[in-house]
Amino acid sequence: MPLADNTIELIKIALEYITLAILLFFVVRFLELRSDYAESLNRQYDLQVRTQQRLEFEKYNTGVDQGDRSQGLTADMVVEAVRRYRDGKVCIYVDRMKDGSELYLDGQNAEALSDRLTVEALMQNLDMASARYHPYLVYDNQSMRGPHYTNRGMEVKGIAFIKM
């Protein structure tokens, strides 16, 4: 085989490898762009969910100092929250009703408690005149019954109302 044929073959092989390297470069770059785009969409979705929860639950996020009466809510607001979330999608915990019992509402017992969740029943069971309740937003896997509530997390699981 003459030297010219070997040179042409070597140039062809080099061009094939260069073409393959360029193709692999673009494939890797495309995969990086796709990953960056997916990550950006996930961040945008997380921000949207957090903003939606902040708007929905902000009136129940009054602070973590249970001794401060200015951070408490009236029984009317507790009735409003129970009625709003009576389907059990958001857990509601009221630590002391008028008779000393507690109310724990979640998706499993919402149907069974439906008679206790009417406006009339709630007004009879809560001290509407003078009681104040401190609301705590309960996040992720925290206990609804406390005793310690933190003011951070990813997703609101429920609202705990602790009588002041």
Backbone as a chain_set.jsonl record, in Angstrom:
{"seq": "MPLADNTIELIKIALEYITLAILLFFVVRFLELRSDYAESLNRQYDLQVRTQQRLEFEKYNTGVDQGDRSQGLTADMVVEAVRRYRDGKVCIYVDRMKDGSELYLDGQNAEALSDRLTVEALMQNLDMASARYHPYLVYDNQSMRGPHYTNRGMEVKGIAFIKM", "coords": {"N": [[0.817, -1.176, 0.0], [0.585, 2.157, -0.896], [2.003, 5.137, 0.499], [0.382, 7.392, 0.314], [-2.211, 6.383, 0.266], [-2.427, 5.387, 2.868], [-2.231, 7.772, 4.289], [-4.528, 9.13, 3.47], [-6.472, 7.391, 4.487], [-5.885, 7.643, 7.222], [-6.555, 10.332, 7.602], [-9.296, 10.236, 7.051], [-10.168, 8.579, 9.154], [-9.445, 10.217, 11.315], [-11.13, 12.413, 10.841], [-13.607, 11.154, 11.21], [-13.426, 10.501, 13.945], [-13.237, 13.091, 15.014], [-15.714, 14.146, 14.22], [-17.386, 12.406, 15.637], [-16.616, 13.121, 18.256], [-17.5, 15.789, 18.33], [-20.252, 15.379, 18.031], [-20.776, 13.881, 20.406], [-20.101, 15.856, 22.255], [-22.171, 17.749, 21.82], [-24.38, 16.206, 22.538], [-23.896, 15.745, 25.286], [-23.923, 18.397, 26.161], [-26.582, 19.068, 25.547], [-27.92, 17.375, 27.351], [-27.062, 18.509, 29.775], [-28.264, 21.057, 29.578], [-30.936, 20.292, 29.571], [-31.146, 19.209, 32.147], [-30.569, 21.502, 33.705], [-32.766, 23.067, 33.002], [-34.913, 21.517, 33.988], [-34.314, 21.618, 36.715], [-34.643, 24.341, 37.17], [-37.388, 24.601, 36.648], [-38.381, 23.047, 38.779], [-37.552, 24.576, 40.996], [-39.067, 26.879, 40.524], [-41.661, 25.822, 40.78], [-41.606, 25.006, 43.505], [-41.327, 27.511, 44.739], [-43.721, 28.669, 43.957], [-45.574, 27.014, 45.296], [-44.836, 27.475, 47.983], [-45.39, 30.233, 48.145], [-48.146, 30.247, 47.659], [-49.03, 28.808, 49.923], [-48.146, 30.526, 51.919], [-49.755, 32.765, 51.444], [-52.274, 31.649, 51.899], [-52.19, 30.739, 54.584], [-51.214, 32.801, 56.151], [-52.573, 34.445, 58.009], [-52.774, 32.823, 60.184], [-50.272, 32.617, 61.111], [-48.998, 33.963, 63.467], [-46.91, 34.223, 65.221], [-44.577, 32.825, 67.675], [-44.735, 33.104, 70.395], [-46.466, 32.13, 72.94], [-47.343, 33.337, 75.252], [-47.894, 35.959, 74.648], [-50.577, 37.893, 74.286], [-51.342, 39.431, 72.144], [-50.676, 37.99, 69.962], [-52.577, 36.095, 69.802], [-55.685, 34.607, 68.65], [-59.194, 35.181, 68.239], [-62.055, 33.191, 69.225], [-63.808, 33.182, 67.113], [-62.191, 33.193, 64.844], [-61.106, 30.684, 65.059], [-63.355, 29.094, 64.653], [-63.852, 29.825, 62.027], [-61.557, 28.729, 60.74], [-61.877, 25.984, 61.284], [-64.27, 25.472, 59.95], [-63.501, 26.127, 57.361], [-61.588, 24.197, 56.735], [-62.85, 21.77, 57.114], [-63.044, 19.489, 55.638], [-60.82, 17.986, 56.08], [-58.418, 18.097, 54.716], [-56.46, 19.791, 55.589], [-55.1, 19.436, 58.708], [-56.678, 20.125, 61.81], [-56.261, 21.217, 65.069], [-57.579, 21.764, 68.194], [-56.846, 22.595, 71.373], [-58.25, 22.91, 73.856], [-61.588, 22.779, 74.424], [-64.723, 24.218, 75.45], [-65.703, 22.439, 77.354], [-63.398, 21.21, 78.162], [-62.466, 19.194, 76.563], [-60.706, 18.077, 73.585], [-60.325, 18.987, 70.121], [-59.654, 17.217, 67.291], [-59.054, 17.196, 64.018], [-58.794, 15.542, 61.027], [-58.093, 14.042, 57.809], [-59.019, 11.426, 58.133], [-60.958, 11.338, 60.14], [-62.843, 13.25, 59.526], [-65.381, 12.901, 58.375], [-66.738, 11.498, 60.403], [-66.835, 13.395, 62.415], [-68.554, 15.33, 61.541], [-70.993, 16.295, 62.62], [-70.117, 17.722, 64.847], [-68.9, 19.859, 63.718], [-70.463, 21.886, 62.784], [-71.528, 25.323, 62.595], [-73.132, 26.121, 64.748], [-72.667, 24.082, 66.662], [-69.92, 24.395, 67.086], [-69.863, 26.99, 68.12], [-71.176, 26.59, 70.516], [-69.383, 24.923, 71.819], [-67.02, 26.349, 72.062], [-65.563, 29.002, 73.903], [-66.862, 31.769, 73.137], [-66.925, 34.401, 73.944], [-64.664, 35.251, 75.538], [-62.371, 33.699, 75.143], [-59.079, 33.171, 73.901], [-56.978, 32.012, 71.374], [-53.867, 30.652, 70.555], [-52.454, 30.401, 67.449], [-50.653, 27.895, 65.698], [-48.741, 27.057, 62.959], [-48.366, 23.901, 61.646], [-45.858, 21.984, 60.379], [-44.883, 19.635, 57.847], [-43.834, 16.623, 59.199], [-44.346, 17.16, 61.882], [-45.688, 16.965, 65.206], [-49.134, 17.327, 65.771], [-50.208, 17.82, 68.251], [-48.244, 19.036, 69.671], [-45.649, 19.249, 72.138], [-43.999, 21.256, 71.262], [-43.664, 23.656, 68.795], [-42.406, 24.539, 65.659], [-41.568, 27.23, 63.487], [-41.14, 26.717, 60.827], [-40.731, 24.926, 57.77], [-41.491, 22.73, 55.004], [-44.063, 22.111, 53.924], [-47.354, 22.955, 54.893], [-48.958, 21.13, 57.283], [-50.984, 21.254, 59.119], [-53.036, 23.187, 61.433], [-52.623, 24.242, 64.672], [-54.455, 25.163, 67.449], [-53.925, 26.653, 70.409], [-55.186, 27.117, 73.554], [-55.042, 30.162, 75.266]], "CA": [[0.0, 0.0, 0.0], [1.38, 3.371, -0.942], [1.925, 6.067, 1.631], [-0.741, 8.31, 0.097], [-3.435, 5.699, 0.68], [-2.434, 5.368, 4.334], [-2.483, 9.134, 4.763], [-5.95, 9.411, 3.248], [-7.199, 6.581, 5.467], [-5.698, 8.266, 8.531], [-7.341, 11.577, 7.617], [-10.71, 9.821, 7.15], [-10.387, 8.109, 10.534], [-9.37, 11.4, 12.177], [-12.38, 13.174, 10.645], [-14.678, 10.4, 11.86], [-13.303, 10.698, 15.394], [-13.566, 14.497, 15.316], [-17.171, 14.243, 14.079], [-17.959, 11.703, 16.782], [-16.365, 13.939, 19.451], [-18.416, 16.942, 18.265], [-21.589, 14.85, 18.315], [-20.846, 13.583, 21.839], [-20.105, 17.138, 22.968], [-23.508, 18.329, 21.741], [-25.294, 15.361, 23.33], [-23.643, 16.052, 26.696], [-24.396, 19.774, 26.396], [-28.039, 19.006, 25.556], [-28.335, 16.765, 28.618], [-26.845, 19.51, 30.823], [-29.314, 22.07, 29.439], [-32.195, 19.68, 30.001], [-31.079, 19.109, 33.597], [-30.701, 22.857, 34.227], [-34.15, 23.494, 32.788], [-35.751, 20.79, 34.948], [-34.031, 22.173, 38.039], [-35.271, 25.666, 37.202], [-38.834, 24.382, 36.789], [-38.638, 22.575, 40.14], [-37.436, 25.731, 41.895], [-40.221, 27.733, 40.282], [-42.819, 25.154, 41.374], [-41.471, 25.114, 44.961], [-41.61, 28.901, 45.098], [-45.161, 28.867, 43.775], [-46.275, 26.313, 46.382], [-44.578, 28.216, 49.225], [-46.12, 31.501, 48.085], [-49.563, 29.935, 47.819], [-49.269, 28.467, 51.324], [-47.958, 31.729, 52.721], [-50.954, 33.586, 51.284], [-53.429, 30.972, 52.496], [-52.081, 30.509, 56.021], [-50.506, 33.894, 56.812], [-53.306, 34.973, 59.173], [-52.573, 31.9, 61.305], [-48.851, 32.649, 61.44], [-48.914, 35.2, 64.252], [-45.701, 34.212, 66.039], [-44.409, 31.61, 68.472], [-44.78, 33.44, 71.819], [-47.82, 31.825, 73.389], [-47.709, 34.229, 76.347], [-48.232, 37.275, 74.112], [-51.991, 37.87, 73.892], [-51.534, 40.088, 70.848], [-50.482, 36.977, 68.926], [-53.695, 35.166, 69.863], [-56.858, 34.829, 67.822], [-60.465, 34.963, 68.925], [-62.718, 31.922, 68.904], [-64.409, 33.326, 65.779], [-61.2, 32.784, 63.849], [-60.983, 29.223, 65.165], [-64.544, 28.567, 63.972], [-63.622, 30.029, 60.59], [-60.565, 27.758, 60.275], [-62.466, 24.639, 61.329], [-65.253, 25.387, 58.87], [-62.805, 26.198, 56.069], [-60.836, 22.964, 56.491], [-63.612, 20.659, 57.696], [-62.897, 18.29, 54.804], [-59.697, 17.221, 56.612], [-57.197, 18.211, 53.912], [-55.526, 20.419, 56.523], [-55.457, 19.0, 60.063], [-56.975, 21.181, 62.777], [-56.218, 20.758, 66.453], [-57.938, 22.757, 69.209], [-56.449, 21.843, 72.569], [-59.267, 22.896, 74.916], [-62.911, 23.318, 74.137], [-65.363, 24.742, 76.657], [-65.847, 21.357, 78.333], [-62.086, 20.654, 78.469], [-62.058, 18.2, 75.568], [-59.946, 18.621, 72.458], [-60.843, 18.695, 68.789], [-58.6, 16.845, 66.352], [-59.719, 16.966, 62.747], [-57.918, 15.229, 59.901], [-58.802, 13.393, 56.711], [-59.584, 10.144, 58.516], [-62.133, 11.444, 61.015], [-63.658, 14.409, 59.135], [-66.762, 12.46, 58.163], [-67.33, 11.118, 61.695], [-67.005, 14.596, 63.25], [-69.317, 16.345, 60.814], [-72.009, 16.915, 63.484], [-69.437, 18.644, 65.768], [-68.254, 20.904, 62.946], [-71.399, 22.927, 62.354], [-71.276, 26.604, 63.253], [-73.827, 26.121, 66.034], [-71.964, 23.191, 67.589], [-68.631, 25.011, 67.429], [-70.115, 28.155, 68.984], [-71.529, 26.08, 71.834], [-68.233, 24.254, 72.423], [-65.928, 27.29, 72.259], [-65.89, 30.195, 74.688], [-66.84, 32.803, 72.111], [-66.828, 35.747, 74.522], [-63.385, 35.705, 76.085], [-61.232, 32.807, 74.875], [-58.117, 33.492, 72.847], [-56.219, 30.831, 70.98], [-52.636, 30.94, 69.834], [-52.337, 29.467, 66.32], [-49.341, 27.447, 65.251], [-48.731, 26.275, 61.728], [-47.639, 22.649, 61.85], [-45.242, 21.637, 59.107], [-44.341, 18.326, 57.497], [-44.145, 15.502, 60.087], [-44.4, 17.58, 63.278], [-46.864, 16.51, 65.936], [-50.197, 18.336, 65.876], [-50.482, 18.095, 69.66], [-47.108, 19.724, 70.285], [-45.76, 20.547, 72.805], [-43.129, 22.258, 70.663], [-43.97, 23.952, 67.401], [-41.433, 25.404, 64.996], [-42.213, 28.09, 62.517], [-40.535, 26.49, 59.525], [-40.92, 23.635, 57.141], [-41.76, 22.792, 53.567], [-45.485, 22.097, 53.599], [-48.219, 23.063, 56.057], [-49.74, 19.914, 57.53], [-52.178, 21.599, 59.865], [-53.029, 24.355, 62.299], [-52.924, 23.909, 66.061], [-54.927, 26.302, 68.234], [-53.673, 26.404, 71.813], [-55.905, 28.123, 74.354], [-54.155, 31.023, 76.063]], "C": [[0.874, 1.257, 0.0], [1.103, 4.257, 0.26], [0.733, 7.014, 1.51], [-2.048, 7.669, 0.533], [-3.537, 5.647, 2.209], [-2.754, 6.753, 4.905], [-3.953, 9.482, 4.601], [-6.795, 8.622, 4.241], [-7.081, 7.189, 6.873], [-6.502, 9.557, 8.657], [-8.819, 11.248, 7.745], [-11.03, 9.372, 8.582], [-10.364, 9.289, 11.507], [-10.64, 12.228, 12.062], [-13.565, 12.456, 11.298], [-14.63, 10.589, 13.375], [-13.636, 12.131, 15.806], [-15.078, 14.699, 15.24], [-17.874, 13.565, 15.254], [-17.775, 12.511, 18.074], [-17.301, 15.15, 19.486], [-19.839, 16.498, 18.588], [-21.757, 14.552, 19.804], [-20.865, 14.856, 22.674], [-21.5, 17.746, 22.97], [-24.534, 17.508, 22.529], [-25.138, 15.668, 24.818], [-24.166, 17.449, 27.03], [-25.919, 19.819, 26.45], [-28.552, 18.419, 26.87], [-28.133, 17.733, 29.78], [-27.918, 20.579, 30.777], [-30.66, 21.538, 29.917], [-32.245, 19.589, 31.527], [-31.234, 20.484, 34.246], [-32.132, 23.365, 34.107], [-35.094, 22.805, 33.774], [-35.552, 21.329, 36.359], [-34.682, 23.545, 38.201], [-36.791, 25.541, 37.362], [-39.195, 23.917, 38.192], [-38.551, 23.713, 41.142], [-38.629, 26.656, 41.75], [-41.477, 27.124, 40.912], [-42.777, 25.24, 42.898], [-41.798, 26.516, 45.442], [-43.098, 29.191, 44.986], [-45.952, 28.218, 44.912], [-46.076, 27.059, 47.699], [-45.33, 29.536, 49.26], [-47.609, 31.269, 48.282], [-49.882, 29.604, 49.275], [-49.129, 29.688, 52.221], [-49.191, 32.621, 52.635], [-52.157, 32.963, 51.985], [-53.372, 30.939, 54.016], [-51.465, 31.675, 56.79], [-51.251, 34.417, 58.038], [-53.201, 34.06, 60.394], [-51.116, 31.845, 61.748], [-48.571, 33.936, 62.217], [-47.657, 35.282, 65.1], [-45.641, 32.955, 66.877], [-44.428, 31.877, 69.974], [-46.207, 33.272, 72.327], [-48.265, 32.735, 74.528], [-48.146, 35.609, 75.889], [-49.661, 37.242, 73.578], [-52.247, 38.55, 72.553], [-51.334, 39.108, 69.69], [-51.631, 35.967, 68.891], [-54.831, 35.568, 68.939], [-58.108, 34.575, 68.643], [-61.055, 33.615, 68.498], [-63.411, 31.986, 67.546], [-63.459, 32.846, 64.69], [-60.987, 31.267, 63.881], [-62.158, 28.561, 64.448], [-64.36, 28.682, 62.459], [-62.646, 28.986, 60.034], [-61.144, 26.349, 60.248], [-63.46, 24.467, 60.183], [-64.577, 25.365, 57.496], [-62.132, 24.868, 55.726], [-61.547, 21.737, 57.058], [-63.54, 19.39, 56.864], [-61.699, 17.443, 55.219], [-58.431, 17.297, 55.787], [-56.086, 18.894, 54.696], [-55.986, 20.011, 57.918], [-55.693, 20.228, 60.941], [-56.966, 20.55, 64.157], [-56.558, 21.936, 67.351], [-57.745, 22.062, 70.541], [-57.514, 21.827, 73.663], [-60.536, 23.576, 74.44], [-63.491, 23.786, 75.475], [-65.453, 23.684, 77.756], [-64.514, 20.69, 78.685], [-61.604, 19.614, 77.475], [-61.245, 18.887, 74.463], [-60.647, 18.248, 71.159], [-59.648, 18.398, 67.892], [-59.28, 16.425, 65.068], [-58.664, 16.678, 61.683], [-58.743, 14.491, 58.848], [-59.489, 12.099, 57.087], [-60.856, 10.267, 59.345], [-63.058, 12.59, 60.644], [-65.132, 14.03, 58.977], [-67.455, 12.147, 59.492], [-67.607, 12.336, 62.587], [-67.915, 15.644, 62.634], [-70.389, 17.023, 61.675], [-71.387, 17.898, 64.48], [-68.844, 19.852, 65.054], [-69.223, 21.938, 62.384], [-71.097, 24.206, 63.129], [-71.915, 26.625, 64.641], [-73.089, 25.273, 67.068], [-70.627, 23.8, 68.015], [-68.829, 26.203, 68.361], [-70.513, 27.727, 70.393], [-70.31, 25.506, 72.554], [-67.028, 25.153, 72.635], [-66.423, 28.481, 73.068], [-65.76, 31.396, 73.76], [-66.587, 34.196, 72.698], [-65.394, 36.139, 74.886], [-62.169, 34.848, 75.715], [-60.382, 33.337, 73.731], [-57.269, 32.244, 72.616], [-54.977, 31.264, 70.211], [-52.508, 29.925, 68.697], [-50.877, 29.13, 66.027], [-49.532, 26.7, 63.935], [-47.85, 25.054, 61.968], [-47.163, 22.179, 60.477], [-44.826, 20.172, 59.057], [-44.768, 17.238, 58.483], [-44.155, 15.892, 61.559], [-45.707, 17.094, 63.908], [-47.881, 17.642, 66.047], [-50.431, 18.741, 67.33], [-49.29, 18.718, 70.391], [-46.25, 18.795, 71.101], [-44.903, 21.629, 72.171], [-43.494, 22.411, 69.189], [-42.865, 24.844, 66.852], [-42.15, 26.155, 63.887], [-41.588, 27.915, 61.134], [-40.793, 25.065, 59.055], [-41.241, 23.819, 55.677], [-43.25, 22.926, 53.268], [-46.306, 22.139, 54.879], [-49.078, 21.809, 56.14], [-51.047, 20.266, 58.227], [-51.997, 22.868, 60.674], [-53.443, 23.893, 63.69], [-53.327, 25.193, 66.775], [-54.795, 25.937, 69.71], [-54.321, 27.517, 72.627], [-54.934, 28.874, 75.265], [-54.732, 31.223, 77.456]], "O": [[1.791, 1.387, 0.811], [0.085, 4.12, 0.938], [0.141, 7.391, 2.521], [-2.904, 8.339, 1.11], [-4.616, 5.842, 2.77], [-3.471, 6.869, 5.898], [-4.556, 10.067, 5.5], [-7.757, 9.165, 4.785], [-8.06, 7.241, 7.618], [-7.067, 9.836, 9.714], [-9.531, 11.925, 8.486], [-12.056, 9.756, 9.142], [-11.181, 9.347, 12.426], [-11.172, 12.695, 13.069], [-14.433, 13.107, 11.88], [-15.659, 10.811, 14.013], [-14.257, 12.347, 16.847], [-15.658, 15.354, 16.106], [-18.844, 14.096, 15.797], [-18.689, 12.573, 18.897], [-17.832, 15.498, 20.54], [-20.547, 17.172, 19.336], [-22.766, 14.927, 20.4], [-21.564, 14.929, 23.685], [-21.969, 18.211, 24.008], [-25.456, 18.071, 23.12], [-26.13, 15.833, 25.528], [-24.785, 17.647, 28.076], [-26.493, 20.516, 27.288], [-29.521, 18.924, 27.436], [-28.962, 17.772, 30.689], [-28.436, 20.977, 31.82], [-31.422, 22.242, 30.58], [-33.283, 19.864, 32.129], [-31.954, 20.619, 35.235], [-32.643, 24.019, 35.016], [-35.98, 23.45, 34.335], [-36.515, 21.478, 37.111], [-35.212, 23.861, 39.266], [-37.402, 26.289, 38.125], [-40.209, 24.347, 38.742], [-39.384, 23.81, 42.044], [-39.147, 27.164, 42.744], [-42.272, 27.844, 41.515], [-43.8, 25.518, 43.525], [-42.48, 26.681, 46.453], [-43.666, 29.883, 45.831], [-46.895, 28.815, 45.431], [-47.031, 27.256, 48.45], [-45.856, 29.919, 50.305], [-48.262, 32.023, 49.002], [-50.891, 30.066, 49.807], [-49.897, 29.866, 53.166], [-49.626, 33.175, 53.645], [-52.962, 33.669, 52.593], [-54.401, 31.096, 54.673], [-51.216, 31.541, 57.988], [-50.613, 34.799, 59.019], [-53.506, 34.477, 61.511], [-50.773, 31.1, 62.666], [-47.982, 34.878, 61.687], [-47.372, 36.344, 65.653], [-46.536, 32.112, 66.81], [-44.163, 30.965, 70.757], [-47.046, 34.158, 72.166], [-49.467, 32.887, 74.747], [-48.718, 36.361, 76.678], [-49.927, 36.636, 72.54], [-53.254, 38.277, 71.899], [-51.773, 39.368, 68.569], [-51.65, 35.08, 68.038], [-54.926, 36.716, 68.505], [-58.075, 33.837, 69.628], [-60.601, 32.995, 67.537], [-63.586, 30.957, 66.894], [-63.867, 32.181, 63.738], [-60.721, 30.648, 62.85], [-61.978, 27.584, 63.722], [-64.672, 27.756, 61.711], [-62.89, 28.423, 58.967], [-60.925, 25.604, 59.293], [-63.48, 23.427, 59.525], [-65.026, 24.67, 56.585], [-62.109, 24.462, 54.564], [-60.894, 20.766, 57.442], [-63.933, 18.322, 57.333], [-61.564, 16.305, 54.769], [-57.45, 16.629, 56.115], [-54.907, 18.607, 54.49], [-57.147, 20.22, 58.27], [-54.996, 21.236, 60.825], [-57.57, 19.504, 64.39], [-55.911, 22.982, 67.285], [-58.398, 21.056, 70.82], [-57.665, 20.811, 74.342], [-60.558, 24.76, 74.106], [-62.814, 23.748, 76.502], [-65.299, 23.991, 78.938], [-64.497, 19.709, 79.428], [-60.449, 19.192, 77.536], [-61.123, 20.112, 74.426], [-61.452, 17.318, 71.11], [-58.745, 19.222, 67.751], [-59.994, 15.423, 65.029], [-57.752, 17.476, 61.468], [-59.956, 14.34, 58.995], [-60.451, 11.702, 56.429], [-61.735, 9.409, 59.269], [-63.989, 12.878, 61.397], [-66.018, 14.77, 59.404], [-68.622, 12.489, 59.683], [-68.514, 12.304, 63.418], [-68.03, 16.747, 63.168], [-70.668, 18.207, 61.482], [-72.067, 18.826, 64.919], [-68.34, 20.769, 65.702], [-68.824, 22.782, 61.581], [-70.482, 24.165, 64.195], [-71.304, 27.095, 65.6], [-72.907, 25.694, 68.21], [-70.255, 23.723, 69.186], [-68.045, 26.402, 69.289], [-70.216, 28.429, 71.36], [-70.22, 25.597, 73.778], [-66.091, 24.756, 73.328], [-67.569, 28.908, 72.926], [-64.679, 31.968, 73.616], [-66.083, 35.075, 72.0], [-64.959, 37.247, 74.571], [-61.036, 35.261, 75.965], [-60.885, 33.87, 72.743], [-56.904, 31.531, 73.551], [-55.035, 32.126, 69.334], [-52.458, 28.721, 68.948], [-49.995, 29.985, 66.104], [-50.385, 25.819, 63.825], [-46.72, 25.177, 62.439], [-47.952, 22.002, 59.549], [-44.473, 19.563, 60.067], [-45.961, 16.955, 58.593], [-43.985, 15.023, 62.415], [-46.695, 16.848, 63.215], [-47.53, 18.774, 66.378], [-50.81, 19.879, 67.606], [-49.338, 18.903, 71.607], [-46.143, 17.618, 70.755], [-45.056, 22.804, 72.502], [-43.614, 21.435, 68.449], [-42.442, 25.795, 67.51], [-43.212, 25.744, 63.42], [-41.518, 28.869, 60.358], [-41.034, 24.15, 59.842], [-41.258, 24.941, 55.172], [-43.652, 23.758, 52.454], [-45.993, 21.44, 55.843], [-49.816, 21.471, 55.215], [-52.086, 19.66, 57.964], [-50.961, 23.529, 60.615], [-54.472, 23.241, 63.864], [-52.616, 26.195, 66.708], [-55.466, 25.028, 70.198], [-54.046, 28.699, 72.421], [-54.108, 28.266, 75.946], [-54.134, 31.917, 78.279]]}, "num_chains": 1, "name": "protein.A"}
